[in-house]
Amino acid sequence: MKRTATVLLILASCVATGVAQTGAWKADKNHSYVAFTVKHLVISEVTGKFKDFDISLTSSKEDFTDAVIEASIKVKSIDTGVEARDNHLRTDDFFNAEKFPEITFKSTSIEKVGDNLYKITGNLTIRDVTKKVTFDAVDNGTIKMGNNIRSAWKASLSINRFDYGVKWNRTLEMGGLVAGDVVNITINLEIMKQTS
């Protein structure tokens, strides 16, 4: 019991209450992921992720509402767990990784809409097609352990892949598409404050 109380006190002391959140931050890729799901054969889903990406954030306000977020994702790093499918996704039927090697996002505004809820709006570019999108984001908190300060976020977005020229498809005999048009994107992000 005494040991449990000690552990809880240590953890409590690590949570960053009033920790300065201004400055530059970068994704800890070992504790972050960029994932997506899309309907398959109408009744199922395929889940995948991009294994190579960079996400950075700069802010001068404690609540991140003036933050600028930039992200780049290497298309070749797509991974759905099936090599043949991943190779197909890299072709011109889908992303054309050779001609369009990166997916990018740059924020234009961040609005705080609740205690830890945000709307992150910006420009998403896929296959050189840029569209304005808005992520629903949750700030899961900031923690300080020694000199290391981390902040954790989760953001989600749904897009229509046809809007970005990712148009390969086949129609099922019973109706519907082999691969769905709506792609649900989830970013689980742990960012580290950069020290000069």
Secondary structure as GFF3:
##gff-version 3
##sequence-region A 1 196
A	DSSP	alpha_helix	2	14	.	.	.	ID=ss1
A	DSSP	beta_strand	23	27	.	.	.	ID=ss2
A	DSSP	three_ten_helix	29	31	.	.	.	ID=ss3
A	DSSP	beta_strand	33	40	.	.	.	ID=ss4
A	DSSP	beta_strand	44	50	.	.	.	ID=ss5
A	DSSP	beta_strand	53	59	.	.	.	ID=ss6
A	DSSP	beta_strand	68	74	.	.	.	ID=ss7
A	DSSP	three_ten_helix	75	77	.	.	.	ID=ss8
A	DSSP	beta_strand	78	79	.	.	.	ID=ss9
A	DSSP	alpha_helix	83	89	.	.	.	ID=ss10
A	DSSP	beta_strand	102	112	.	.	.	ID=ss11
A	DSSP	beta_strand	117	126	.	.	.	ID=ss12
A	DSSP	beta_strand	129	145	.	.	.	ID=ss13
A	DSSP	beta_strand	148	160	.	.	.	ID=ss14
A	DSSP	three_ten_helix	161	164	.	.	.	ID=ss15
A	DSSP	beta_strand	179	193	.	.	.	ID=ss16
###
